[in-house]
Every structure is written in C-alpha cells, then in structure tokens.
Amino acid sequence: MRASISLLALVLQDRGRWEEAKKLELQMMETSKTKLGAGHPDTLASMNNLALTYWNGSAATSSFDMVALDFLTILSINSCILLSSLAVVPH
C-alpha cells in the first residue's frame, strides 16, 4: 500500500500537481510516524520524500522552513543509520 501511495505521489509530481502530492506524502508520513515511530526507516523515507516534494515544488517560505528543519533531522538520522550499516562486523 505504501509503495502505491508513493508511486501515485510521484505521478502527481511529474504532472506538476504538487499540492496533491504534498497532501498524500504528508498523510503517509503522519501514518508512518503513528504506526512505526519517528525513527523508523520508512518514516524517515516518508519525511525525506515530503521534504523533496516541497523543494521541487517551490514551496512557500514558511512551509519550506518547516520542512527544512525536518530535512536536516532526517539527514542527521540517515547519516547515523548509514554509518551503523557500514560498520564492519567481526567474523
């Protein structure tokens, strides 16, 4: 289901229907936060997708500021996840 909603949001973005894409992605992010938690990789991916949609859709400054803060949080968390996944596990 999540993949279908993401795909629909991408199609909407591709057609320049940014507001509809933002609404879908915001709904997906909020649902993911509630069901999986704020630090879950799927939630972080949803937050990232929403931030990118705002960025690509030339969002209003106030909206951009809100998402920019979340984007920096996501970037920071994703960096930690990436670094931990790259850690060498002794055999």
Secondary structure by P-SEA (a helix, b strand, c coil): caaaaaaaaaaaaaacaaaaaaaaaaaaaaaaaaacccccaaaaaaaaaaaaaaaaacccaaaaaaaaaaaaaaaaaaaaaaaaaaccccc
